[in-house]
Amino acid sequence: MSRLGWLRFGVLAGSIGALEILCRSGAIKRLVMIPPSEMALELWKILLSGKANHDMVQTFTCVAAALALAVLAGFFIGLALHALPRLRAAVNPLLGSWYAVPFFVFYPLLVAVFGLTMLPVIVIAFLFAVVTMVINTLNGLDRVPRVLDKVARAHRMGPFATLLRLKLPAAAPNLFTGVKLAVAYSFIGVIASEFILASSGLGYAIAYAYNNFDNRTMYALMLFVLGFVTTINMLLYMWEGRMMRRRQGR
Amino acid sequence: MDEVHAELSGVTRVYPAHAGQPEVHALGPVDLQLRRGEFFSVVGPSGCGKSTLLELLAGLALPTSGRIGFEGREVRGEVPDGVGVVFQEDASFPWLTVWDNVAFGLRVAEARTAEMQQRVADAIAFMGLKDFSKAYPAQLSGGMRQRVCIARTLVQRPRLILLDEPFGSLDAQTRLLMGDELLRLWRETGATVLLITHALDEAAMLSDRVGALSARPGRFIDMIDTNWPRERDSRIAADAAFGAITARLWTSLRGESLKALGRSMAALA
């Protein structure tokens, strides 16, 4: 691990240690928060008992579905908008103001249309994630050097081969950023939707524990969600770092 | 040596008015016959249509009028088989190693693996990149990245190599050395070479013939046979004839460059 890596680890370990001391000394009341060690112990018990398995499977299924749809749809919408500049100019204001729309107001409508199933949750998470993928696809394609078009023609490549062999690899760093953000937005969309109106899922389980003053379960599940999302993000950052190191000659 | 390999007859290129900008007559009419196996350079003031001429000959652009031919066939908006192009910009692919960059065109053409490996290895060795075949372009200098691009063109064994100011972004000493590399490539492959350059000394040193274009719309105003021996390198710059050729090119182009400069200044005013 690099020095910076050790420093980061030190800051994280120090923060957790400080929180542990504050909780155990009573500076933070147990009604507010339990010590991190107890969160971890409780999470271990939950994982061993399997009592949250159904919620976990549902949440991860929803995230995977929303993410896959957002990445695919976002990518193809981005491609289409890049190929059709007039359409792009027309929808630009919508893309620019997309995240000003509070999607959760549509939840009742979505429940009315799809019922109290996983679908409304997936649709909201999809709406959260799709536009970041569209924007990053457009950014990536905009940054493809124009000389690559000439290179493609000099190699007598058709539009599909040009896209597959040159434009997409050239745009890969931006596409990857789009996927990375789509992962984060999918998790936020799913967990938040489950909080509001769902009958199962990790978001629902956390809200249920909160409503019943079950701090141990609530914090254990929160720790699980945070740990899982952080691990996924770390893996994505490591992958991105490897890709960028090659491209930047580091 | 005198067989016509590629030619432009009465070629013009006019860019139509677009987005409030007036029509631009960029080139022509120009007539040019490239002899098989010769090294021909085009010089001219900025914006005179040098790159347009290359793009037309490569089939990357369509002429407004006139005819372009390569090996007896008309070139019309498609790069013909046997023509390789090297661009001024860094066109190496940062996501591929040097080896994969050079192999790119053969993979696109679905060449047989054994043949591809041999040709790529030959091209990499020829361009002096053997020790860097596993490196990524970002790990190389600008000159070496341009060598990768030349190797990528070379591996396809083009009979006509078109180079659009390939050393424009390199320092003076690297340019001289790259010029020597280019001469060696030209001699050993037997290809016809058309070099677009703004450097009069580079054109005078490398070429069998040099064509000087006028300010826009570019027309050939001078054509110089250098009469250099085929075995030559950058040391030819010490020859008295080199100074004479460069001086003649500057005499032809000085007025045209002033015209082009005046036009740029007027556009800025």
Interface residues (C-beta under 8 A of the other chain):
Chain A: P145 V147 L148 K150 V151 R153 A154 H155 R156 M157 A161 R165 L166 P169 A170 A172 M243 R246 R247 Q248 G249 R250
Chain B: E55 A58 G59 L60 E78 V79 D81 V83 G84 V85 F87 E89 D90 A91 F93 P94 W95 L96 F104 G105 V108 A109 Y136 P137 A138 Q139 L140 T153
